[in-house]
Amino acid sequence: MKLTILIPAYNEEGTIKQVIEGIPKKINGVDKQEILVIDDGSNDKTAEIAKNTGAVVFSSIKNNGLAKTIAVGFAKALERNSDITVILDADNQYDSKEISLIIEPILRKEADIVLGNRQVKKLDHMPVQKKIGNQIASKTLSMLVGMKISDGQTGFRAFTFEALKKIHLFSEYTYTQETIMQAKFKGLKIVEVPITFRKRYDKSRLISNIGTYAVRTASLLGSTIIYYKSIKFFGILSLILFSIGSVCAAFMINHYIITGMIRPYYAIISLAVLFLVSGAISTLMTVLSSISNRQSILLEQILSEIQDLKRIDTESALDDKTR
């Protein structure tokens, strides 16, 4: 069983060494483990310190943001045939020794993805506005995926190889909610476990402005739900539009039969035409979404099979070297 500890880092020279050194050298159920630091264009000594502390480091020339950094990390973990990939932040807010807790449900084959629940309500050091934002986002996420998610924004989580190859990140801002939504829509099992979450003494590099974070997160949730539930979304929308248009049209037809005139309801005629045409467009979008979804499923199956072939090739090459 190979474990990859994936650490996204941006200007974390003050804590990266402590995080890496805190990772247990031996974890039950794991035969091989490696630490993979994805340096997101840091302009301090983050990459140098991480490399000197024993991590494998991949550095970006520029700062790309957390979501893209995680996407790179996922790709590297798949390339390196990681059976389990654990994401661990570089700011030392999470306890590295709890990696065993995070991967335990996977080792027991009870989960495809494990989320570290920070138990936000109990945290005394988290600002009230962040607590409220976290709870609103988590409840909204729970409603969208149809299961209770206590902490949808946690940065301490684990993925199996099978789960990782099915997750495709599109966001350029954050990956936390998108991975959960994709996982549920693709039938992956998610489990939460309680973890420790320490106080951060400097400013968050992701959530520098609560309002901006909320707007971007809401936009991400909306676009993801539309993408994965597009048939249902456009189907319901077309039904609503056709219903309104039909009511307007029926009213005008009845008025014309009774009076022989359409005056003074010219606006209602315009509304009827507008809603009926919009409904027809939404119906067309439903059909196109159905076709697109089938193509997406086939493409994901192809990508999954390619990853499986790469994994087999890599394992075969390693076997040849050991003979």
Secondary structure by P-SEA (a helix, b strand, c coil): cbbbbbbbbccccccaaaaaaacccccccccbbbbbbbccccccaaaaaaaaaccbbbbbcccccaaaaaaaaaaaaaaacccbbbbbbcccccccccccccccccccccccbbbbcccccccccccaaaaaaaaaaaaaaaaaacccccccccccccccaaaaaacccccccccaaaaaaaaaaabbbbbbbbbbbbbbcccccccccaaaaaaaaaaaaaaaaaaaaaaaaaaaaaaaaaaaaaaaaaaaaaaaaacccccccaaaaaaaaaaaaaaaaaaaaaaaaaaaaaaaaaaaaaaaaaaaaaaaaaaaaaaaaac
